[in-house]
């Protein structure tokens, strides 16, 4: 697969086969993802890999409860559709994917959001190259229960940046429309 084909094949997938993704495959993907750039080559990203459906459901329930609490206290803005979805006991923010990879890092790292976003992109491309689907699930980052965070190996100094679901897609969604680049200006060296 060429790089251009890889860019075209990567999709946000929310419907997965019940087939598990092997830990060896996850390790290969994470190893390749460590090639992602980071500020000053700091490499601040850490990973929590969860391929236990019961734990994934608990994480989904925790995140939903915290989002609804924040919404009720006016600490978060949610569309009415999301509020109804989050209230639905059967809705799993991780779309019942067989695996979730949390990309986390130290709260003290100023470039953490950018570093983790780059890492997430590399994970998505490494997964797509293997025929796997992924999706960044922002709804899944609201994990506050100290016991659950401890179970994930996360102390209070670590912050969740990117929860990614990964699995074998039931089908690859069609590409969504993309706009042409909106270049505000090109400033070139004058030929003289």
N, C-alpha and C positions, 0 to 999 in steps of 0.2 A: 504494500500500500504506500503510495506517495504521500508526502506531507499534505499536499492540497486535498487528496482524497480523505485523509484523516480529518482535516478541518471540516470537510463536508459531511462526514459520517457521524461526528460527535453530536449527540442530541441530548436534551433533558428528558430522561425516561422516568415515567411514574407508574409503569405497569410491568411487573416482573414475573418470570417463571418461578416456580417454587424451588428450583434447583439452587443449592448452596454454592457459593463461590469459595473455592479452596483457599486455605490460609497460605499455601505456597504461591498461588496466583496473586493474592493480596501483597505478600512480601515482595514479589517481583515488581509489582506496580509501585509500591512505596520506594523500593530501591531505585527505580528509574526516576521517580518524582524528586528524589534528593538532588537531582541535577538542576532543579529550579533555582533561579537566582534569588538572592536575598540581600538586603542592605548590608554593606561591608562584609559580605559572605558570613554573616552572623549565624545563619541556619537555625533560627529560633523555633521552628515548627516541631511539634511533638504529635503523636498519633494515639488515638484510642480506637481500636478495632473491635466492633461488636457484631458477632454473627450468631447471636442467641436471640431467637424471636421473642422470647418472654422478656428479656432485658430491653429489647428494642421497644416493645409495647409499653413497658414501665417508663422509659425515657419519653416516649410520645405523650403518655398521660401526664407526666410531670411538666413537660413543656406546655401542653395545652392548658393545664390548670394555672400555671404562672402567667401565661399570656392573657387568659381571661381575667385573672386577678388584676394585672396591670391595666387592662382595658377598663375594668370597673372603677379603678382608682384614678383613672385618667392619666396614667403614666405611659400608655401606649395607644396608638391610633390604629384601629382595624376597620376594614370595610364590613358592612352588615353581613355579607356572604361569608367572610372568614369567621365572624362571631358565631354564626349558626353552625358552620362546619366544625369549629372547635368545641362546641357544646355537644356534638354528636359523639356518643360513647364509642361507636364503631369506627369513627374516622381515626386513622393512624397517620400522623404527620409524615411518617417515613414511607407511606404508601405500601406497607407490608413488604418492603424490600428485604432480601435475606441478609444484607450486611450494611452497616453504617460505619463510616470512618469519620471520626471527629478530628479535625485539625485544630490544635490548641497551642498556646504558648504563654510565656510570661507576660503578665500585665505591665511589667517595667519596660518592655521593648516597644519603642515608639513607632517602629515600622511594621509592627506585627500584622495589622490588617492587610497591608500590601504584600508582605512576605507570604502570608497564609493564602491569599488569593492567587498568587503565582503558583504556589504549591498545589492548590486545588486544580488549577488549569492543567498542570502536568499530570496529576492523577487522572483527570478526566480523559486526557489524550492517551495515556498509557492503557487505561481501561478500554477505550474505544478501539485501540489497536488490537485488542484481544476479543473483540466482539461483545464487550460488556457495555451496559448502559449505566449512566450516573445522573445525579441531579443534586444541586446544592439546595439544602432544605433549611432556609433561614428560620422557619417555624420550630425547628428542632434544637435551637441553641439555648433555650431558656431552662437550663438545668441548675437548680439552686439547692436541692436537698443535699445536706452535707454527707449523709450516708451513701446516697447514690453517686455523688461526686467522688467519694473515697473508693467506692467500688470500681469506678472508672480510672482510678489512679491519679485523680486530680485534686491537688490541694487548693487553698484559697488564692494562691499566687498565680494560678493558671486561669486563662480565659479561653472560652470556646469562640472560635472565629468561623469555622466552616464545617458544618455537619454535611457529609456527602453520603448519599445512598448509592449502592452499587449492586448490580446483579445482571442476570441474563434477561434481556428485554423480551417480552412476549412479541413485540413488534417494534420496529424503529419508527418513531413518528416522522411524518413528512416535515421537511424543513419549513420554518416559518419565513415569511417575507423579510427581507433585509433591505434596508435603505442604502443608497450609495453613500460613500464617505462625504461628510460635510466639511470641506476644507475651508476654513475662514480666510486664509491668506497663505500664499507661498512667498517667502522672502528669500531671494537668491543673491548670490554674490554677483555684483555688476561686472560685466566683461569690459575690460578696459584697454 
